Amino acid sequence: MLYRLVRTHLTPYAASLLVLLALQFVATIASLYLPSLNGRIIDEGVAVGDTGFIMRAGAIMLVVSLVQIAATIAATRIGAQSAASLGRDVRARVFRTVGAFSAQELSRFGAPTLISRSTNDVTQVQTVVYMMLAMMVSAPIMMVGGVVMAIREDAGLSWLVAVAVPALAIAIGLVIRQMIPHFRAMQTAVDSVNRILREQITGIRVVRAFVREDVERERFAEANTTYTGTALAVGKLMALAFPIVMVIFNASTVAVLWFGAQRIDTGAMQIGALTAFMAYLIQILMSVMMATFMAMMIPRATVSAGRIQEVLDTQTSVHAPADPVAIPAGPVRVELRDVTFAYPGAEAPVLHEVSLVAEPGTTTAVVGSTGSGKTTLLGVVPRLHDVTSGQVLVGGVDVRDADPEHLWSHIGPAPQRPYLFTGTVASNLRYGDPDATDDELWEALRVAQAEDFVREMPDGLESPISQGGTNVSGGQRQRLAIARALVSKADIYLFDDAFSALDVATDARLRAALRPVTRDAAVIVVAQRVSTILHADRIVVLDEGRVVGSGTHEELLETCPTYLENVQSQQAIEEAA
């Protein structure tokens, strides 16, 4: 997964990577040349007192060092830019993919894990890519070149390289093998912490209202402890790796000095050659350490890449047609023909052969008990879900054959749980129409019975709205959502229990104000209160996903026992109150 993800997103930067490879090659060759030159200065300059040679060789060493520094800095910069660009591109692609998900895919993943995958997981991949770009040329060249140069300096000590390098690689490899399952568990633990933290922050009012702070603290402490334990296990293994490296480093240095001194004593080796050999051995071990360090990071990055790729490979259940059919302009008719819908893996469908027609200029109400499928029914009109069987027609066009964005441009939704975005009143309303004037916004607010409280705000339309609309009441949030739908001047309005937070008087005023504004539109209303839909042109009664009644209020009182029971129960509640 990691290779696939990296290959896909680094391909656009192939030219920069070629330059990076060339720079790393130059820097590594320069680094390999310096110990040999230093050894010659000791043997041919210092040992014999040749000041001229020392100066000449020193000047060459200075030039080579400057070239190495310049090439390393340039390569590091290109590597950092390429890795950061990859991270940016992956995050953007994840965002685009998630943005195309239907409600079904969003429910399957959940918001916490999607956030974690687009932030923490992408960061893990970006970090390991940077390490790979920084070492993918220098480490192997340093390793192979160091071995060649060390043998060139003194073949008699080359057996030390043959012992030290495999020992370091095997020791670090065993540590890495133990890390892989811990990395996978760590990412799962991060998801759990994010999920619980998000739930507690979002539902803080509920937590406090039911005095459940202690319980929630225990839930978070449990998830946090699990994550901490996994992180500690990884940290212990990483802490074990570095002492192993240092032991092998130090043991190799001592061995070189011990056996090299014996060869110098016999005249088989010079001091400069010993110095150069030691430097090459350190370079070889450093390259092995860099490679193993990168290998330590690869397992976690591989897990993260798999989680990212899972999102990217998920195909939305709602596909745009290859040859979209245009929905006619102007007032449009909404029709459901024998619509059946079932969630994947569900035992029974939510909707069973539901049929209804919403004509332009009419209001169609959908009522039913909790869980009868009312919200799901509204969801199939803008194609939040694709029906299992049957057809949903808008303007005579099956919604599956229409361009999704063109379809959505005809619809003004007011959801059951209205969501407001961080910004201002105006910016939230202009989600309906980015080009709407202030006068149009005020008109929508007037119709939605929101004008009074917005004018009372310090900055009117420019008054700030916090994330989720938490700085306004539930009723105000609902009215702003209705106003946002009205700003769109849509051909179809979907009000999903959008009046539930309003008092009876405000509800009545709003419905009266809506009639002239929506006189040419098809309006579908989901409601719990019967008073909200008394004057609807047609009322459709759902029971366990089936249509059990259809007609006006008066007709249903006579022909539909389910509707009559609902009306009587609400009247009894009102009388008791």
N, C-alpha and C positions, 0 to 999 in steps of 0.2 A: 504493500500500500504506500509506504513512504517513497519508494522509488518512482512509482506511478505518479504520485502527487507532485513530487519535486520535478520530474521530467516534464510534466505537462506545463507547469507554471514557470519554469526557468527557460523554456524554449525561446520565448520572445527576447531574452537577454543573452542569446548565444554569442553575439559579437563582443559584448562586454566580458563574457566568460573567457573567450579566446585571448583577449588582452590580459586578463587576470592570470591565465595559465602561463603566458609568455613572461609576465613580470615575476611570478613565483619561480619559474625556471631560472631566470637570471639571478634572483635573490639567493636561491638554493646553491647554484653553482658558485656564486661569490662566497657564500658561507663555507662551502667545502674547500675552497682554495685558500682561505685565510690560515687554518692550522698548519698546512704544509709550508706556507710562506713564513709563518712564525717560527717553525722548526728550522728553516734555512737561515733565518736571521740569527738564531742561537748558535747553530753549528758553523756557519760560514762567516758570521760577523762577530758575535760576542766572544765565541771560543778562541778565535784567532786575532781579535782586536782590529778587524777591518771596519773602520768607522764609515768609510765611503759606501761599502756594501750595505751597512745598516741603514744609512740615510736613503739610499736608492730603494732598497726593499721596503723601508718604512713608508716612503712616499707612495709606492705601489699599493701597500696595504691600506693606506689612508684612502686612496682613490677607490679601491675595491670595496672598502667599508661604506663609503658614501654611496656607491652604486647599490649596494645591498640595502642600505637604509631607505634610499629613495624608492627602490623597487618594492620593498616590503610595505612601506606606507601607502603607495599607490595601489598595490594589490589588496591590502586590508580595506582601503576605502571602497574599492570596486566591490569586494566581497560583501561588505556591510550594506552597501546600496542595493546590491542584487538580492540579498537575504531580506532586507526590509521591503523591497518591491514585491518579492514573493509573498511575504506576510500580508501586505496590502491587497494583493490580487486575490489571495485565498479568502481573506475576510470578505472582500467584495463579492466573490462568487458564492460563498455561503449565504450572504445576505440576499443576493438575487434568488438563489435557490429556495431559501425559506420564504421569501416574499411571494413565490409562485405556488407555495403549498396550499392545499385546500385545508379546511378545518379538520379533516380526517388525519392528515399527516402531522399537523401541528399538535393534535391531541396525542398522537402516538409517541412523539418525541418529548413534548413538554418544553415549556419556556426555559427552565433552569439549565437543562442539558444543552439546549441550543445556544444559550448564552455562553456556557462553559466551552463548548466546542469552537465557537467563533472567537474566543479570546484566549483562554488558557492553552487550549490544544494548538491553536495557530502559533502562539508564542513558542511552544516547545518545538514545533517543526522549524520555525524561523531560526531559533537558536542553533539547532543541530545543522541546518543548512549553512549558516555562517561558519560554524566550525569546519564543515566539510570543504567549503570554498577556501578557507584559510589554510587547510592542510592537505587537500586532495592531491596536490602536486609536490609540495615541499616534503611531506612525510615519506613517501616511497622513494623519491630521488635522494633525500637525505640518508635513508636507510641503505639503499643499494650503493650510492656514491660513497657513503662513509665506510662501508665494508671494503670497497675497492681501494679507497685511499689508505685505509688502515693496513691492508695487506701490502700495499705499495711501500708504506713506511717500514714495516717489519712483519714478514710472514710468520716469523717464529712465535709471535704473540697472538696470531689470528684465532687460535683455539679459544681464547677468552671471549671473543665475539660470539663464537658458535655455542658457548655455554650460557653467556649472560642474556642474549636476545631471546632464545626459546624459554628460558626460565622466567623472564619478565612477562612474555606473552601468555604463557600457560597460567601463571599466577593471577594476572589480571582477568584472563578469560574465565577462570573459575568464579571470580567475584561477580563478573557481569552476568554469568549464568544464573546466579542467585537473585539478581536484581530484577529480572524480567517480570516475574509474577507480582512483585511488589509495585512496580510501575503501573501495571494494569489495575491493581487494587487502588492505587493512589488516585488515578483519574476517576474511578467510580466513586471514591470517597469525596472528591471535589464536587461531583455532581450532587451528592447527597447533602453536603453542607450548603451549596447554593440553593437547592430546592427548599430546605427547611428555613434558611434565612429569608428567602423571598416570601415564603408563606407567612412567616411571623411578621415581617415588615408590612406586607399587604393587609394582613388580618389583625393588626395590632389593636384595633378597636374592639374586635370580637374577643380577643385574648383578655383584654382588660375588663370588658363587660362581664365575662364569666369567671374572672379572677383565676386565670389559668397560667399566670406568669411562671409559676414554679414548674408546672408540667412542661411548658414550652422550653424553659431553660434546661430541663433534664433532656428533652429531645435533642436540642442543639448540642448539649454537652456530650451526649452519646455519639452523635455524628462527628463532632469535633475531636473527640478522643480517638475514634476509629481512624480519622485522617492523620492525627498526630502520631498514632502508633505505626501506621504505614510509613509515614515520612521518617520517623526515627529508625525504622528497620532499614530504609534506603540509606539514611545518613550513616548508620553504623557500617554498612557495607562499603560506602564511599570512603569513610574514615579508615577502614581496613586497607583499602587499595593503596593509599598514599604511603603508609609505613612500609608496605611491601616494595613499592617502587624505590623508596629511599634506601632500604636495606640492600636491594640488588645494585643500586647505583654505588653506594659506598663500598660494598664488597667488591664490585668490579674495579673501582678506583684503587683500592688497596692491592688487589691482585695484579693490576697493571704495574703499580709501583714496585711491588715485591719481585715479580718475575722480570720486569724491565731493568731493575737495578742489577740483578744477576747477569743479564745480558750486557749491560754497560760495563760491568766489572770484567767480563771476559773479552770485551772489545768488539762484540758482535753487533752493538747498537750504540748510537750516539744520543746525547741528552736531548737535543732538538727533536730527533725522531721519536723519542719516548714521549716528549711533551705533545707532539703532533698526534701520536697514536692515542694518547689519553683523551685528547680533545675529540678525535674521531669517534672513539668509543662512547663518549658522553653524547655526541651528536646522534649516534645510532640509537642509543637507549632513549634519548629525548624524542626521537622520531617514533620509536615504538610506544613510548608513553603517550605521545600526542594521539597516535592512532588508537590506542586502547582507551584513552580518555574519551575520544569521540565515539568509540564503540560502546562505552558506558552510557552515553546519551542516546544512542540509536534506539535501544529497546523502548524507552519512554516515548521518543518521537514516533516510533513505529505504531505504538498503541494510539497516540494522538492522531496520527495520519489516518489510521483505520476508522477512528470515530468521525473525523472530518469527511473522509471519503464515503462513509455510510450516509451522511446527509446529502452529499453531492450526487450520489448514485440513486437516491430515492426519487422516483418519478411521481409527480403529482397525479392524483387520480382524476384531476380536472385538466384535460388537454385542450389546447387551442386547435381548432380545425385547420387542416391544410388549406382549404379553400373556403374561407368564412363567407357566410351569407349576411348581407346587410339588413339590419332591422329598419323598417320603414320609418321615416321622420313623422313627427307629429304625434297625436294621441295614439296609443297602442293598446291592444287588448291582451290580457293575460289569461291563459287557459292551461289548466292541468287536466291531462287525459289519462285516467287509470294509472296514476302515479303510485308506484311502490318503491319504498326505500328501506334498506337494511344496512346497518353498520357491519363492517367486516368481522366475521366471527360471532355475530349476534345470533341468538337462538331464534328470534322472531323479528320480522320487519317492524320498523317504527311507523311507517305509513302503508296502508293496504288499499290499493286501487282507488286512490282519492281523485275525484274529478270536481273541478269548480271553474267558473268563468268570472273574471273581473273586467267589466266593460269600462271604457273611458268615461269619466264623469260620474262614476258610481263608487260607492263605498261597500266593500265586501268585508264582513267581520268573520273571524274564526274564533270559536269559543270551545271550551272543553276543560275537563279536569286536568290537574297536574300530571304530566307524563303522557298526555294523549297525542303528542306529536305536533303541536301548534308551531313551535319555534322551528322545528325541522322542516315543516311545510314551507314556511317563509324562506328558509335557507336554500331550498331547491330553485327558487325563482332567480336569484342572482347567481346561481350555480356555485354556491359554497360547497354543495355536494352534488354529485351526479346521481340521478335516479337509477334505481336498480332495474326498473322496467317502467313503461309508459313514456309520456312526453310532457315537457313543459314548453309551452309556446308563448312567445312574446312578439306581438305584431305578426302572428302567423308563422314565425320562424322558430324552429326548435333551438333552445338555448345552447345545445351542444354543437350546433352548426354556426353559431354566431361568434364573432370575435369577442372575447371576454371583456376587453376594455370598452368596446362599443356597447355591449350589453349593459355594463355597469353605468355608463353615461346616461342611460335611460331611467336609472333607479335612484331614488332618494331614501336611504335606510335610516331608521331611528331604532337602534337595537334595544333589547331588554335591559342590558347593562351598559349604558352609554359610557364611552371612554373619551376623555378630553386630553389633549397633548400639552406638554409644556410650551408655553407661549403666551399669547394674549387672547382675549375674547374674539377679536377680529381674525387672528390667524387660525383659530379653531373653526370659526364660521366659514372661512374661505376654503376649507377643505371641500365644501360643496361646490364652490366656483372661485377659482383663484383670481378672476377678473372682476368680481363683484364690487360694486361701489359701496361707500359707507351708507348711502341712503338705502340701498338694497338690503344691507345688513340690518339696519334699524327696522325696516319693514318686516323682515323675517322675525326679528325679535318681538315686534309688536304682535304679530300673528301668534307666535309661540308663547305669549304672555310672559316674556322675559325682559321686555323693554324697561319696566320700572326698576328692577333690581340692578340692571346693568348701568342705567343712568345714575343710580345712587353710588356706584363704585367710583373711587377717586379719579380714575382715568378713563371712564366710559369704555369704549371699544378697545382701548389700549391697556385696559386693566390686566394684570398678569393672571395667568391660570397655571397652577402647579400641575405636576405630573399626575394623570388620572383624574384631574379636577377635584383634588382633595380639599381645596380652599373654598369650595362652594358646596351648598347642601345637595342632598340627593334630588330634591325637586327641581332646584336650579340647574343642576347638571342635566337632568332629563329635558328640561325646556330648551337648554342650549343645544342639545343634540337634535331636538325637533327643528329648531331654527336652522341648524346646519343642513338638515335634509331639505328644508324649504328653499335655502339659498341656491341649491342645485337646479331648481325649476325643472324637476324631473317629470317624466311621463308616467312613472309608477312610484307610488309611495308605499313603503312597507313599515308599518308601525307595530313593532313587536312588544306589546304590553308597555308602550311608551308613555302611557298616562297613569301608570300604577302609583307613582310617587306624588301625584297631584291630588289636592283636595277636590271635593265634588264641585264646588263653585268654579275653581280655576279650570277644571276639566271641562265644564260646560262652556265657559267663555272661549276656551281654546278650540273646542270642536266647532263652535259657531263661527269663529274667525277663520277656521280652515276651509269651510265650505266654498266661499268664493275663490280662494286661492287655488284649490284643487279641483275646480269644477270641470276641467278638461282632462284630468289625470285619473288613472285607475288606482284606487286606494284600497289596500288590504290591511286590515287592523286585527291584531291579536289582542284579546282583552280578557281579563278575569271578571271585571265589574260589568254587570248587565247594563247598568245605566249608561256606560260608555258607548254601547252599540245598539241602543234602542231604535235609533233612527237610521240605521244602516239599510242600504237598499236590499242587501241579501246577507243572511247570517248562515254560516256553515257550522254545524255542530260535529265535533270530533269526539270519538270515544274509542280508546285503545287503537288509535291510528286509522279508524274507519269513519266514513261519513255516515252519521245516523240521522241527520236531519238537515234540511236546507229550505230557506224561505225567509219571510219577514218575521219580526218579533211576534205579531199576532198569529200568524200561521203556525209558527213553531209551538206556541202555547197550546194549540189545539192538536197538533199532529206529532209532536216529538216529546215523549216522556222524559228523556234525558235532559232536554232543555228546560222543561217545566220544573223538574226537580232542582236544577241549578238555580233558577229564578226564585223558587220558594225558599231554598236554603239561604240565599242572600237576603231575602226579605225578613226571614226569621232572625238572622244575625243583626240586621239594622234595627228591628223592633226591640230586640234584647238590649242593644246598646242604648 
